């Protein structure tokens, strides 16, 4: 069974935040077409869901993107009450606030 979860996020002003995907395979065959260099950030999980183990998006994708675009300006990252968002502010810089 093929499974893939794609997260699409935008800022309040409509700016596109980098995409991220979670799939089942550690190395999907489709990456063969990309010379083994995935075109977007990705990881794998047994059920292909974003869960507590997928905090990498905030730390490895969102924070670098935000710093390049806005530097040290204050930011509010709004998340829903999904269990995957427990301790969502762990490891984030002090200028990024989670609500």
N, C-alpha and C positions, 0 to 999 in steps of 0.2 A: 504494500500500500504506500502510495506517495502522499506525503503530507508536508505542508509548508505554511508557516505563519509569517505574514508580512506586516510590519508596523509602519504606518504612514502618519506623520506628525507635522503640524504647521504651527507657526507662532500666531499670536493674536492679530498681528498685522498681515497675515497671509504668507509669510515667508516659509518656504519649504525646509524642514529640518531633515537631515539625512535619513534615508530609509534603513531598515535593518530586517533581516530575516532569520527565522529559526526553522531548521529542517530536521529530519530524522537522521540523515546520512552525515557522517563526519566529513566525507569528501564526495559531494554529489557528482555524478557523471557529467552533468551539464557544464561544470567548471573546465572540462577538457577543451571545450570550445573557446575558453577564455585564457588558454595557456596556464591553467591552474591558478590564476589570479582572479578571485571573485570580484565582480564589478561593484558590489555593495557589501557592507559589513554583515557577517553572518556567524552563526554558531549552530550547534546541534543539541537536541534533547530527544529522549526516548519517545515523547509524545508530540514533539514539534510545537510546544507551547512556550510562550514567555512566562517564566515562573521566577522564583526567588534566585535561581542560578543565572538569570539573564540580566543582572544589574550591569553587566559589561557595557550595555548600550549607553547608559548615563555617563559612565566614567571614560569609556574609550571612544565614543562617537559624539555624544552631545556636548560634553565639556570642551573638547578641542575645537569643535565647530563654533561653539558660542564664544570662546576666547578669541578666535580669529576674527569673527564678525564684530564683537562688541567689547572686547577687552575685559576690563574689570567692572563694567556696569552691573547694577543689581538685576537679578532675574528671579522670577517666580515660576517654578515648574509645578503645574497643577496635575495631580494624579487622582484617579478614582480610588475606591476602597478595595481593590483587588488584593488578595493575599500576597501576590507577587511584589507588592509595593511596600511590604513591611521594611522598616528601617531604610527608607528610600534616600534619606539624606546622608547616609554613611559614605564617607570618602569624598563628598562633593565640596568644592571650594566654598568659602564663607559668603561669597556674593551670590550664590545660587540657593534660593530658599524653596523648600518643598512643602506644598499644601495639598 
